[in-house]
Amino acid sequence: VAESLACLPFFLAGSNTFLALVGPTYLERLWCVVEIHIFLQMRGTERQIQWTPLFAPTSTAPTLVAASARAAGGAGGTA
């Protein structure tokens, strides 16, 4: 796991989009939040995140991430 985690920024830097398969607990899992944070830091835009709900869609996931990014001083905006 440590080796994979160390390589995560390189994998994300080579990615043009981030596919988020969002379930009800997606933002409660630290690993998911870390991946989004690193992607935003490496790519700098929330518009490159593709939100794909795995449940009845609501508009809360992109809104929560945008608010978290702005609070952390990272990329913000709307999805």
Phi and psi restraints in degrees (value plus and minus 20) as a CYANA .aco file:
   2 ALA   PHI     -80.8   -40.8
   2 ALA   PSI     -60.6   -20.6
   3 GLU   PHI     -85.8   -45.8
   3 GLU   PSI     -62.4   -22.4
   4 SER   PHI     -84.1   -44.1
   4 SER   PSI     -60.7   -20.7
   5 LEU   PHI     -84.8   -44.8
   5 LEU   PSI     -59.3   -19.3
   6 ALA   PHI     -84.4   -44.4
   6 ALA   PSI     -49.9    -9.9
   7 CYS   PHI    -107.0   -67.0
   7 CYS   PSI     -32.1     7.9
   8 LEU   PHI     -72.5   -32.5
   8 LEU   PSI     -66.9   -26.9
   9 PRO   PHI     -79.5   -39.5
   9 PRO   PSI     -54.7   -14.7
  10 PHE   PHI     -88.7   -48.7
  10 PHE   PSI     -61.8   -21.8
  11 PHE   PHI     -82.4   -42.4
  11 PHE   PSI     -65.0   -25.0
  12 LEU   PHI     -91.4   -51.4
  12 LEU   PSI     -53.2   -13.2
  13 ALA   PHI     -85.0   -45.0
  13 ALA   PSI     -49.2    -9.2
  14 GLY   PHI    -108.0   -68.0
  14 GLY   PSI     -15.7    24.3
  15 SER   PHI    -122.7   -82.7
  15 SER   PSI     118.8   158.8
  16 ASN   PHI    -109.7   -69.7
  16 ASN   PSI     -44.6    -4.6
  17 THR   PHI    -158.2  -118.2
  17 THR   PSI     140.5   180.5
  18 PHE   PHI    -141.6  -101.6
  18 PHE   PSI      96.2   136.2
  19 LEU   PHI    -111.1   -71.1
  19 LEU   PSI      93.2   133.2
  20 ALA   PHI    -123.8   -83.8
  20 ALA   PSI      89.6   129.6
  21 LEU   PHI    -108.2   -68.2
  21 LEU   PSI      77.7   117.7
  22 VAL   PHI    -114.9   -74.9
  22 VAL   PSI      99.2   139.2
  23 GLY   PHI    -127.2   -87.2
  23 GLY   PSI     159.6   199.6
  24 PRO   PHI     -78.9   -38.9
  24 PRO   PSI     -47.1    -7.1
  25 THR   PHI    -129.0   -89.0
  25 THR   PSI      -5.6    34.4
  26 TYR   PHI     -72.4   -32.4
  26 TYR   PSI     -71.6   -31.6
  27 LEU   PHI     -99.0   -59.0
  27 LEU   PSI     -21.5    18.5
  28 GLU   PHI    -110.7   -70.7
  28 GLU   PSI     -32.0     8.0
  29 ARG   PHI    -115.9   -75.9
  29 ARG   PSI     100.2   140.2
  30 LEU   PHI     -76.4   -36.4
  30 LEU   PSI     -61.7   -21.7
  31 TRP   PHI     -78.5   -38.5
  31 TRP   PSI     -61.5   -21.5
  32 CYS   PHI     -84.7   -44.7
  32 CYS   PSI     -63.5   -23.5
  33 VAL   PHI     -86.2   -46.2
  33 VAL   PSI     -59.5   -19.5
  34 VAL   PHI     -83.2   -43.2
  34 VAL   PSI     -62.9   -22.9
  35 GLU   PHI     -80.7   -40.7
  35 GLU   PSI     -64.3   -24.3
  36 ILE   PHI     -83.7   -43.7
  36 ILE   PSI     -64.9   -24.9
  37 HIS   PHI     -79.8   -39.8
  37 HIS   PSI     -67.3   -27.3
  38 ILE   PHI     -84.2   -44.2
  38 ILE   PSI     -61.9   -21.9
  39 PHE   PHI     -79.6   -39.6
  39 PHE   PSI     -66.4   -26.4
  40 LEU   PHI     -83.3   -43.3
  40 LEU   PSI     -56.8   -16.8
  41 GLN   PHI     -90.4   -50.4
  41 GLN   PSI     -56.4   -16.4
  42 MET   PHI     -99.8   -59.8
  42 MET   PSI     -60.0   -20.0
  43 ARG   PHI    -121.2   -81.2
  43 ARG   PSI     -48.6    -8.6
  44 GLY   PHI      56.6    96.6
  44 GLY   PSI      -8.9    31.1
  45 THR   PHI    -164.3  -124.3
  45 THR   PSI     112.5   152.5
  46 GLU   PHI     -94.5   -54.5
  46 GLU   PSI     -42.3    -2.3
  47 ARG   PHI     -86.9   -46.9
  47 ARG   PSI     -34.6     5.4
  48 GLN   PHI    -107.5   -67.5
  48 GLN   PSI     -19.4    20.6
  49 ILE   PHI    -112.8   -72.8
  49 ILE   PSI     104.4   144.4
  50 GLN   PHI    -120.8   -80.8
  50 GLN   PSI      91.3   131.3
  51 TRP   PHI    -107.2   -67.2
  51 TRP   PSI     101.2   141.2
  52 THR   PHI    -143.7  -103.7
  52 THR   PSI      83.0   123.0
  53 PRO   PHI     -90.3   -50.3
  53 PRO   PSI     120.5   160.5
  54 LEU   PHI    -123.7   -83.7
  54 LEU   PSI      -2.1    37.9
  55 PHE   PHI    -171.0  -131.0
  55 PHE   PSI    -199.3  -159.3
  56 ALA   PHI     -77.0   -37.0
  56 ALA   PSI      99.8   139.8
  57 PRO   PHI     -85.5   -45.5
  57 PRO   PSI     120.7   160.7
  58 THR   PHI    -150.3  -110.3
  58 THR   PSI     148.0   188.0
  59 SER   PHI    -115.9   -75.9
  59 SER   PSI      -5.9    34.1
  60 THR   PHI     -98.9   -58.9
  60 THR   PSI     -54.6   -14.6
  61 ALA   PHI     -80.3   -40.3
  61 ALA   PSI     -74.0   -34.0
  62 PRO   PHI     -81.7   -41.7
  62 PRO   PSI     -55.3   -15.3
  63 THR   PHI     -85.1   -45.1
  63 THR   PSI     -63.4   -23.4
  64 LEU   PHI     -84.3   -44.3
  64 LEU   PSI     -60.9   -20.9
  65 VAL   PHI     -87.9   -47.9
  65 VAL   PSI     -61.3   -21.3
  66 ALA   PHI     -81.1   -41.1
  66 ALA   PSI     -63.2   -23.2
  67 ALA   PHI     -85.4   -45.4
  67 ALA   PSI     -59.2   -19.2
  68 SER   PHI     -86.3   -46.3
  68 SER   PSI     -61.1   -21.1
  69 ALA   PHI     -84.3   -44.3
  69 ALA   PSI     -64.1   -24.1
  70 ARG   PHI     -84.3   -44.3
  70 ARG   PSI     -61.3   -21.3
  71 ALA   PHI     -84.0   -44.0
  71 ALA   PSI     -52.6   -12.6
  72 ALA   PHI    -106.0   -66.0
  72 ALA   PSI     -22.6    17.4
  73 GLY   PHI      62.3   102.3
  73 GLY   PSI      -6.9    33.1
  74 GLY   PHI    -112.7   -72.7
  74 GLY   PSI    -178.6  -138.6
  75 ALA   PHI     -85.6   -45.6
  75 ALA   PSI     123.1   163.1
  76 GLY   PHI    -152.4  -112.4
  76 GLY   PSI    -178.3  -138.3
  77 GLY   PHI      88.0   128.0
  77 GLY   PSI    -188.5  -148.5
  78 THR   PHI    -130.4   -90.4
  78 THR   PSI     135.4   175.4
